[in-house]
């Protein structure tokens, strides 16, 4: 089934994408995609290579801490 994965934090959405989640593998692929996108977006916001290197090892878990997860059938 097609499902939209939505992530919000403090009322602000920061990730939304549609996936085919018909089994555990589909669910895992959706989360892997979200994880990579969150990490890439974080690096893209940095203003210098020094800032990128400083935050290279920041954990996506820190960004997801307190986030609300939503799944919507589409």
Buried (B, 14 or more C-beta within 10 A) or exposed (E): EEBBBBBBBEEEEBBEEEBEBEEEEBBEBBBEBBBEBBBEEBEEEBEEEEEBEEEEEEEBEEBBEEBEEEEEEE
